[in-house]
Amino acid sequence: MSERVKMNTFYAWDGDVLILNILGTPNAKTDKIGKPKGNQLKVSAAAAPRGGRATDHMVKFLAKSFGVKTADIEVVFGRTSVNKQVRITAPTKLPNVIARQEKKSS
């Protein structure tokens, strides 16, 4: 398991691995990647927060959103909390909220 990384923004790159700080919202009406809030990205999951099921559901949703397999996403911490950090290995797609930040910084 990877070490928790302290970040002052909601995402960072570690080589080809994207590290995301997430503020999760379980029991949402739809799965959705929202806007950054402080140093976290708001992500809603349409699943109940029981025994990490909402996190499992969120990982599947993020895998589709970033164009990776679910095995390419590691939950570093926060499996049963709304505050999470995930590592996404070699994403092939970037949601708009991240793509816009990447354009600004290049």
CNS distance restraints for C-alpha pairs under 8 A (distance, minus, plus):
assign (resid   1 and name CA) (resid  74 and name CA) 7.99 0.50 0.50
assign (resid   1 and name CA) (resid  76 and name CA) 6.76 0.50 0.50
assign (resid   2 and name CA) (resid  76 and name CA) 6.03 0.50 0.50
assign (resid   3 and name CA) (resid  76 and name CA) 6.89 0.50 0.50
assign (resid   4 and name CA) (resid  76 and name CA) 6.29 0.50 0.50
assign (resid   4 and name CA) (resid  77 and name CA) 7.13 0.50 0.50
assign (resid   4 and name CA) (resid  85 and name CA) 7.46 0.50 0.50
assign (resid   7 and name CA) (resid  11 and name CA) 7.46 0.50 0.50
assign (resid   7 and name CA) (resid  12 and name CA) 7.41 0.50 0.50
assign (resid   7 and name CA) (resid  39 and name CA) 7.29 0.50 0.50
assign (resid   8 and name CA) (resid  39 and name CA) 5.77 0.50 0.50
assign (resid   9 and name CA) (resid  38 and name CA) 7.18 0.50 0.50
assign (resid   9 and name CA) (resid  39 and name CA) 4.32 0.50 0.50
assign (resid   9 and name CA) (resid  40 and name CA) 7.00 0.50 0.50
assign (resid  10 and name CA) (resid  20 and name CA) 5.83 0.50 0.50
assign (resid  10 and name CA) (resid  21 and name CA) 5.09 0.50 0.50
assign (resid  10 and name CA) (resid  22 and name CA) 7.34 0.50 0.50
assign (resid  10 and name CA) (resid  36 and name CA) 6.72 0.50 0.50
assign (resid  10 and name CA) (resid  38 and name CA) 7.35 0.50 0.50
assign (resid  10 and name CA) (resid  39 and name CA) 4.27 0.50 0.50
assign (resid  10 and name CA) (resid  40 and name CA) 4.43 0.50 0.50
assign (resid  10 and name CA) (resid  41 and name CA) 5.68 0.50 0.50
assign (resid  11 and name CA) (resid  18 and name CA) 6.95 0.50 0.50
assign (resid  11 and name CA) (resid  19 and name CA) 5.45 0.50 0.50
assign (resid  11 and name CA) (resid  20 and name CA) 4.53 0.50 0.50
assign (resid  11 and name CA) (resid  21 and name CA) 6.26 0.50 0.50
assign (resid  11 and name CA) (resid  39 and name CA) 7.88 0.50 0.50
assign (resid  11 and name CA) (resid  40 and name CA) 7.85 0.50 0.50
assign (resid  12 and name CA) (resid  18 and name CA) 5.95 0.50 0.50
assign (resid  12 and name CA) (resid  19 and name CA) 5.20 0.50 0.50
assign (resid  12 and name CA) (resid  20 and name CA) 6.78 0.50 0.50
assign (resid  13 and name CA) (resid  17 and name CA) 5.70 0.50 0.50
assign (resid  13 and name CA) (resid  18 and name CA) 4.73 0.50 0.50
assign (resid  13 and name CA) (resid  19 and name CA) 6.00 0.50 0.50
assign (resid  14 and name CA) (resid  18 and name CA) 6.38 0.50 0.50
assign (resid  14 and name CA) (resid  19 and name CA) 7.18 0.50 0.50
assign (resid  16 and name CA) (resid  89 and name CA) 6.32 0.50 0.50
assign (resid  16 and name CA) (resid  90 and name CA) 5.10 0.50 0.50
assign (resid  16 and name CA) (resid  91 and name CA) 7.84 0.50 0.50
assign (resid  17 and name CA) (resid  87 and name CA) 6.28 0.50 0.50
assign (resid  17 and name CA) (resid  88 and name CA) 5.48 0.50 0.50
assign (resid  17 and name CA) (resid  89 and name CA) 4.45 0.50 0.50
assign (resid  17 and name CA) (resid  90 and name CA) 5.61 0.50 0.50
assign (resid  17 and name CA) (resid  91 and name CA) 7.61 0.50 0.50
assign (resid  18 and name CA) (resid  87 and name CA) 5.64 0.50 0.50
assign (resid  18 and name CA) (resid  88 and name CA) 5.04 0.50 0.50
assign (resid  18 and name CA) (resid  89 and name CA) 6.44 0.50 0.50
assign (resid  18 and name CA) (resid  90 and name CA) 7.34 0.50 0.50
assign (resid  18 and name CA) (resid  91 and name CA) 7.37 0.50 0.50
assign (resid  19 and name CA) (resid  85 and name CA) 7.00 0.50 0.50
assign (resid  19 and name CA) (resid  86 and name CA) 5.76 0.50 0.50
assign (resid  19 and name CA) (resid  87 and name CA) 4.54 0.50 0.50
assign (resid  19 and name CA) (resid  88 and name CA) 6.40 0.50 0.50
assign (resid  20 and name CA) (resid  40 and name CA) 7.57 0.50 0.50
assign (resid  20 and name CA) (resid  41 and name CA) 7.40 0.50 0.50
assign (resid  20 and name CA) (resid  85 and name CA) 5.54 0.50 0.50
assign (resid  20 and name CA) (resid  86 and name CA) 5.33 0.50 0.50
assign (resid  20 and name CA) (resid  87 and name CA) 6.46 0.50 0.50
assign (resid  20 and name CA) (resid  88 and name CA) 7.97 0.50 0.50
assign (resid  21 and name CA) (resid  39 and name CA) 6.85 0.50 0.50
assign (resid  21 and name CA) (resid  40 and name CA) 4.80 0.50 0.50
assign (resid  21 and name CA) (resid  41 and name CA) 6.16 0.50 0.50
assign (resid  21 and name CA) (resid  83 and name CA) 7.48 0.50 0.50
assign (resid  21 and name CA) (resid  84 and name CA) 5.82 0.50 0.50
assign (resid  21 and name CA) (resid  85 and name CA) 4.50 0.50 0.50
assign (resid  21 and name CA) (resid  86 and name CA) 6.70 0.50 0.50
assign (resid  22 and name CA) (resid  40 and name CA) 4.92 0.50 0.50
assign (resid  22 and name CA) (resid  41 and name CA) 4.77 0.50 0.50
assign (resid  22 and name CA) (resid  42 and name CA) 5.92 0.50 0.50
assign (resid  22 and name CA) (resid  43 and name CA) 6.54 0.50 0.50
assign (resid  22 and name CA) (resid  82 and name CA) 7.58 0.50 0.50
assign (resid  22 and name CA) (resid  83 and name CA) 5.89 0.50 0.50
assign (resid  22 and name CA) (resid  84 and name CA) 5.01 0.50 0.50
assign (resid  22 and name CA) (resid  85 and name CA) 5.92 0.50 0.50
assign (resid  22 and name CA) (resid  86 and name CA) 7.68 0.50 0.50
assign (resid  23 and name CA) (resid  40 and name CA) 5.65 0.50 0.50
assign (resid  23 and name CA) (resid  41 and name CA) 5.79 0.50 0.50
assign (resid  23 and name CA) (resid  42 and name CA) 4.81 0.50 0.50
assign (resid  23 and name CA) (resid  43 and name CA) 6.20 0.50 0.50
assign (resid  23 and name CA) (resid  82 and name CA) 5.46 0.50 0.50
assign (resid  23 and name CA) (resid  83 and name CA) 5.00 0.50 0.50
assign (resid  23 and name CA) (resid  84 and name CA) 6.52 0.50 0.50
assign (resid  24 and name CA) (resid  42 and name CA) 5.96 0.50 0.50
assign (resid  24 and name CA) (resid  43 and name CA) 5.02 0.50 0.50
assign (resid  24 and name CA) (resid  44 and name CA) 5.76 0.50 0.50
assign (resid  24 and name CA) (resid  45 and name CA) 7.32 0.50 0.50
assign (resid  24 and name CA) (resid  81 and name CA) 7.90 0.50 0.50
assign (resid  24 and name CA) (resid  82 and name CA) 4.53 0.50 0.50
assign (resid  24 and name CA) (resid  83 and name CA) 6.40 0.50 0.50
assign (resid  24 and name CA) (resid  84 and name CA) 7.37 0.50 0.50
assign (resid  25 and name CA) (resid  42 and name CA) 7.40 0.50 0.50
assign (resid  25 and name CA) (resid  43 and name CA) 6.19 0.50 0.50
assign (resid  25 and name CA) (resid  44 and name CA) 4.52 0.50 0.50
assign (resid  25 and name CA) (resid  45 and name CA) 6.06 0.50 0.50
assign (resid  25 and name CA) (resid  82 and name CA) 6.60 0.50 0.50
assign (resid  26 and name CA) (resid  44 and name CA) 6.05 0.50 0.50
assign (resid  26 and name CA) (resid  45 and name CA) 4.99 0.50 0.50
assign (resid  26 and name CA) (resid  46 and name CA) 6.22 0.50 0.50
assign (resid  26 and name CA) (resid  47 and name CA) 5.82 0.50 0.50
assign (resid  26 and name CA) (resid  48 and name CA) 5.91 0.50 0.50
assign (resid  26 and name CA) (resid  49 and name CA) 5.81 0.50 0.50
assign (resid  26 and name CA) (resid  54 and name CA) 5.93 0.50 0.50
assign (resid  26 and name CA) (resid  82 and name CA) 7.89 0.50 0.50
assign (resid  27 and name CA) (resid  44 and name CA) 7.87 0.50 0.50
assign (resid  27 and name CA) (resid  45 and name CA) 6.28 0.50 0.50
assign (resid  27 and name CA) (resid  46 and name CA) 5.02 0.50 0.50
assign (resid  27 and name CA) (resid  47 and name CA) 5.01 0.50 0.50
assign (resid  27 and name CA) (resid  48 and name CA) 5.06 0.50 0.50
assign (resid  27 and name CA) (resid  49 and name CA) 7.08 0.50 0.50
assign (resid  27 and name CA) (resid  54 and name CA) 7.85 0.50 0.50
assign (resid  28 and name CA) (resid  44 and name CA) 5.77 0.50 0.50
assign (resid  28 and name CA) (resid  45 and name CA) 5.49 0.50 0.50
assign (resid  28 and name CA) (resid  46 and name CA) 4.63 0.50 0.50
assign (resid  28 and name CA) (resid  47 and name CA) 7.07 0.50 0.50
assign (resid  29 and name CA) (resid  45 and name CA) 7.79 0.50 0.50
assign (resid  29 and name CA) (resid  46 and name CA) 5.59 0.50 0.50
assign (resid  30 and name CA) (resid  44 and name CA) 6.92 0.50 0.50
assign (resid  30 and name CA) (resid  45 and name CA) 6.40 0.50 0.50
assign (resid  30 and name CA) (resid  46 and name CA) 5.16 0.50 0.50
assign (resid  31 and name CA) (resid  43 and name CA) 7.51 0.50 0.50
assign (resid  31 and name CA) (resid  44 and name CA) 5.20 0.50 0.50
assign (resid  31 and name CA) (resid  45 and name CA) 4.58 0.50 0.50
assign (resid  31 and name CA) (resid  46 and name CA) 5.45 0.50 0.50
assign (resid  31 and name CA) (resid  58 and name CA) 7.66 0.50 0.50
assign (resid  31 and name CA) (resid  61 and name CA) 7.01 0.50 0.50
assign (resid  32 and name CA) (resid  43 and name CA) 5.76 0.50 0.50
assign (resid  32 and name CA) (resid  44 and name CA) 5.02 0.50 0.50
assign (resid  32 and name CA) (resid  45 and name CA) 6.82 0.50 0.50
assign (resid  33 and name CA) (resid  41 and name CA) 7.60 0.50 0.50
assign (resid  33 and name CA) (resid  42 and name CA) 6.24 0.50 0.50
assign (resid  33 and name CA) (resid  43 and name CA) 4.61 0.50 0.50
assign (resid  33 and name CA) (resid  44 and name CA) 6.45 0.50 0.50
assign (resid  33 and name CA) (resid  95 and name CA) 7.90 0.50 0.50
assign (resid  34 and name CA) (resid  41 and name CA) 6.73 0.50 0.50
assign (resid  34 and name CA) (resid  42 and name CA) 4.92 0.50 0.50
assign (resid  34 and name CA) (resid  43 and name CA) 5.67 0.50 0.50
assign (resid  34 and name CA) (resid  44 and name CA) 7.49 0.50 0.50
assign (resid  34 and name CA) (resid  97 and name CA) 7.88 0.50 0.50
assign (resid  35 and name CA) (resid  41 and name CA) 5.96 0.50 0.50
assign (resid  35 and name CA) (resid  42 and name CA) 5.73 0.50 0.50
assign (resid  35 and name CA) (resid  97 and name CA) 6.81 0.50 0.50
assign (resid  36 and name CA) (resid  40 and name CA) 5.60 0.50 0.50
assign (resid  36 and name CA) (resid  41 and name CA) 4.23 0.50 0.50
assign (resid  36 and name CA) (resid  42 and name CA) 5.92 0.50 0.50
assign (resid  36 and name CA) (resid  97 and name CA) 7.98 0.50 0.50
assign (resid  37 and name CA) (resid  41 and name CA) 6.00 0.50 0.50
assign (resid  37 and name CA) (resid  42 and name CA) 6.67 0.50 0.50
assign (resid  43 and name CA) (resid  58 and name CA) 7.92 0.50 0.50
assign (resid  44 and name CA) (resid  58 and name CA) 7.66 0.50 0.50
assign (resid  45 and name CA) (resid  54 and name CA) 6.31 0.50 0.50
assign (resid  45 and name CA) (resid  55 and name CA) 7.90 0.50 0.50
assign (resid  45 and name CA) (resid  57 and name CA) 6.76 0.50 0.50
assign (resid  45 and name CA) (resid  58 and name CA) 5.55 0.50 0.50
assign (resid  46 and name CA) (resid  54 and name CA) 7.42 0.50 0.50
assign (resid  46 and name CA) (resid  57 and name CA) 7.73 0.50 0.50
assign (resid  47 and name CA) (resid  53 and name CA) 6.89 0.50 0.50
assign (resid  47 and name CA) (resid  54 and name CA) 4.84 0.50 0.50
assign (resid  47 and name CA) (resid  57 and name CA) 6.56 0.50 0.50
assign (resid  48 and name CA) (resid  53 and name CA) 6.65 0.50 0.50
assign (resid  48 and name CA) (resid  54 and name CA) 5.51 0.50 0.50
assign (resid  49 and name CA) (resid  53 and name CA) 5.92 0.50 0.50
assign (resid  49 and name CA) (resid  54 and name CA) 4.88 0.50 0.50
assign (resid  49 and name CA) (resid  55 and name CA) 7.63 0.50 0.50
assign (resid  49 and name CA) (resid  80 and name CA) 7.51 0.50 0.50
assign (resid  50 and name CA) (resid  54 and name CA) 6.94 0.50 0.50
assign (resid  50 and name CA) (resid  80 and name CA) 7.99 0.50 0.50
assign (resid  51 and name CA) (resid  80 and name CA) 6.70 0.50 0.50
assign (resid  52 and name CA) (resid  56 and name CA) 6.32 0.50 0.50
assign (resid  52 and name CA) (resid  79 and name CA) 5.69 0.50 0.50
assign (resid  52 and name CA) (resid  80 and name CA) 5.03 0.50 0.50
assign (resid  53 and name CA) (resid  57 and name CA) 6.11 0.50 0.50
assign (resid  54 and name CA) (resid  58 and name CA) 6.03 0.50 0.50
assign (resid  55 and name CA) (resid  59 and name CA) 6.12 0.50 0.50
assign (resid  55 and name CA) (resid  79 and name CA) 5.96 0.50 0.50
assign (resid  55 and name CA) (resid  80 and name CA) 7.21 0.50 0.50
assign (resid  56 and name CA) (resid  60 and name CA) 6.50 0.50 0.50
assign (resid  57 and name CA) (resid  61 and name CA) 6.36 0.50 0.50
assign (resid  58 and name CA) (resid  62 and name CA) 6.01 0.50 0.50
assign (resid  59 and name CA) (resid  63 and name CA) 6.01 0.50 0.50
assign (resid  59 and name CA) (resid  70 and name CA) 6.33 0.50 0.50
assign (resid  59 and name CA) (resid  73 and name CA) 6.83 0.50 0.50
assign (resid  60 and name CA) (resid  64 and name CA) 6.56 0.50 0.50
assign (resid  60 and name CA) (resid  70 and name CA) 5.76 0.50 0.50
assign (resid  61 and name CA) (resid  65 and name CA) 6.27 0.50 0.50
assign (resid  62 and name CA) (resid  66 and name CA) 5.97 0.50 0.50
assign (resid  63 and name CA) (resid  67 and name CA) 5.79 0.50 0.50
assign (resid  63 and name CA) (resid  68 and name CA) 4.91 0.50 0.50
assign (resid  63 and name CA) (resid  69 and name CA) 5.58 0.50 0.50
assign (resid  63 and name CA) (resid  70 and name CA) 5.34 0.50 0.50
assign (resid  63 and name CA) (resid  72 and name CA) 7.76 0.50 0.50
assign (resid  63 and name CA) (resid  73 and name CA) 7.15 0.50 0.50
assign (resid  64 and name CA) (resid  68 and name CA) 6.46 0.50 0.50
assign (resid  64 and name CA) (resid  69 and name CA) 7.66 0.50 0.50
assign (resid  65 and name CA) (resid  93 and name CA) 6.91 0.50 0.50
assign (resid  65 and name CA) (resid  94 and name CA) 7.34 0.50 0.50
assign (resid  65 and name CA) (resid  95 and name CA) 6.68 0.50 0.50
assign (resid  66 and name CA) (resid  91 and name CA) 5.23 0.50 0.50
assign (resid  66 and name CA) (resid  92 and name CA) 6.03 0.50 0.50
assign (resid  66 and name CA) (resid  93 and name CA) 4.61 0.50 0.50
assign (resid  66 and name CA) (resid  94 and name CA) 5.62 0.50 0.50
assign (resid  66 and name CA) (resid  95 and name CA) 7.01 0.50 0.50
assign (resid  67 and name CA) (resid  91 and name CA) 5.90 0.50 0.50
assign (resid  67 and name CA) (resid  92 and name CA) 5.07 0.50 0.50
assign (resid  67 and name CA) (resid  93 and name CA) 5.35 0.50 0.50
assign (resid  68 and name CA) (resid  72 and name CA) 6.19 0.50 0.50
assign (resid  68 and name CA) (resid  73 and name CA) 7.93 0.50 0.50
assign (resid  68 and name CA) (resid  88 and name CA) 7.93 0.50 0.50
assign (resid  68 and name CA) (resid  89 and name CA) 7.72 0.50 0.50
assign (resid  68 and name CA) (resid  90 and name CA) 7.52 0.50 0.50
assign (resid  68 and name CA) (resid  91 and name CA) 5.87 0.50 0.50
assign (resid  68 and name CA) (resid  92 and name CA) 6.77 0.50 0.50
assign (resid  69 and name CA) (resid  73 and name CA) 7.40 0.50 0.50
assign (resid  72 and name CA) (resid  87 and name CA) 7.96 0.50 0.50
assign (resid  72 and name CA) (resid  88 and name CA) 5.77 0.50 0.50
assign (resid  72 and name CA) (resid  89 and name CA) 5.24 0.50 0.50
assign (resid  72 and name CA) (resid  90 and name CA) 7.90 0.50 0.50
assign (resid  73 and name CA) (resid  86 and name CA) 6.58 0.50 0.50
assign (resid  73 and name CA) (resid  87 and name CA) 5.58 0.50 0.50
assign (resid  73 and name CA) (resid  88 and name CA) 4.58 0.50 0.50
assign (resid  73 and name CA) (resid  89 and name CA) 6.51 0.50 0.50
assign (resid  74 and name CA) (resid  86 and name CA) 5.45 0.50 0.50
assign (resid  74 and name CA) (resid  87 and name CA) 5.13 0.50 0.50
assign (resid  74 and name CA) (resid  88 and name CA) 6.64 0.50 0.50
assign (resid  75 and name CA) (resid  79 and name CA) 6.55 0.50 0.50
assign (resid  75 and name CA) (resid  84 and name CA) 7.23 0.50 0.50
assign (resid  75 and name CA) (resid  85 and name CA) 6.08 0.50 0.50
assign (resid  75 and name CA) (resid  86 and name CA) 4.46 0.50 0.50
assign (resid  75 and name CA) (resid  87 and name CA) 6.60 0.50 0.50
assign (resid  76 and name CA) (resid  84 and name CA) 7.38 0.50 0.50
assign (resid  76 and name CA) (resid  85 and name CA) 5.42 0.50 0.50
assign (resid  76 and name CA) (resid  86 and name CA) 5.41 0.50 0.50
assign (resid  76 and name CA) (resid  87 and name CA) 6.96 0.50 0.50
assign (resid  77 and name CA) (resid  84 and name CA) 5.48 0.50 0.50
assign (resid  77 and name CA) (resid  85 and name CA) 5.56 0.50 0.50
assign (resid  77 and name CA) (resid  86 and name CA) 7.39 0.50 0.50
assign (resid  78 and name CA) (resid  82 and name CA) 6.71 0.50 0.50
assign (resid  78 and name CA) (resid  83 and name CA) 5.55 0.50 0.50
assign (resid  78 and name CA) (resid  84 and name CA) 4.22 0.50 0.50
assign (resid  78 and name CA) (resid  85 and name CA) 6.71 0.50 0.50
assign (resid  79 and name CA) (resid  84 and name CA) 6.78 0.50 0.50
assign (resid  94 and name CA) (resid  98 and name CA) 6.10 0.50 0.50
assign (resid  94 and name CA) (resid  99 and name CA) 5.65 0.50 0.50
assign (resid  95 and name CA) (resid  99 and name CA) 6.11 0.50 0.50
assign (resid  96 and name CA) (resid 100 and name CA) 5.86 0.50 0.50
assign (resid  97 and name CA) (resid 101 and name CA) 6.70 0.50 0.50
assign (resid  98 and name CA) (resid 102 and name CA) 6.19 0.50 0.50
assign (resid  99 and name CA) (resid 103 and name CA) 6.34 0.50 0.50
assign (resid 100 and name CA) (resid 104 and name CA) 6.40 0.50 0.50
assign (resid 101 and name CA) (resid 105 and name CA) 6.34 0.50 0.50
assign (resid 102 and name CA) (resid 106 and name CA) 6.28 0.50 0.50
